[in-house]
């Protein structure tokens, strides 16, 4: 059993070393004016969602039903209308918040003078001012020296 653990640890260390070596090899490959540049900015962009109308309608119905439970006569009618309006507004805002999205925007000033704007679903491993190389058309970024 101890021999298996040592073997597994050796295999894992080899995998980590090979992964780091291949990353370093990618970073050392020759830059061209269209593949290398400097990171100008890295921003998290939060985009507010759009309401489809379902939240508005559902909120209005629920608000109207709750408002109808209050008072009697003219007060009941006013409470129903007020509840429906407030519920419609609240339902619309809840729906928009539920549909919001976010992504990372990275602007890179390429060596040829152009700016490339890339988007990522998770935080990229680079920071402003770092020199990078684009791999796979910008799907991956690797820091480079020099």
Secondary structure, 3 states (H helix, E strand, C coil): CHHHHHHHHHHHHHHHHHHHHHHHHHHHCCCCCCCEEEEEEEEEEEECCCCCCHHHHHHHHHHHHHHHCCCCCHHHHHHHHHHHHHHHHHHHHHHHHHCCEEEEEEEEEECCCCEEEEEECCCCCCCCCCEEEEEHHHCEEEECCC
